Amino acid sequence: MSFVRGVFVGGVSLLLALSSAGCGDDSEGLAKCEELGELCHDTATDLGQECHELGHESDASLCEERYDECIAECQPSD
């Protein structure tokens, strides 16, 4: 019985470690999504509107991938 319990506890520990490993990346990506959704809200360009919609879709990896492009498009000009 202790072998089965050891396998179960080990499996649960492994799942918890794997599930928390990417949390930092996802939360950073989601913060970028939120920023794009807000910053690109009132842009007049097609790309700006695409970035605005991307932000509201909350796809963390896609927001990180397109973040620099969207920030450059949506930042107010001085």
Stockholm file with secondary structure:
# STOCKHOLM 1.0

chainA/1-78         MSFVRGVFVGGVSLLLALSSAGCGDDSEGLAKCEELGELCHDTATDLGQECHELGHESDASLCEERYDECIAECQPSD
#=GR chainA/1-78 SS CHHHHHHHHHHHHHHHHHHHHTHHHHHHHHHHHHHHHHHTTTCCSHHHHHHHHHHHHTCHHHHHHHHHHHHHHHSCCC
#=GC SS_cons        CHHHHHHHHHHHHHHHHHHHHTHHHHHHHHHHHHHHHHHTTTCCSHHHHHHHHHHHHTCHHHHHHHHHHHHHHHSCCC
//
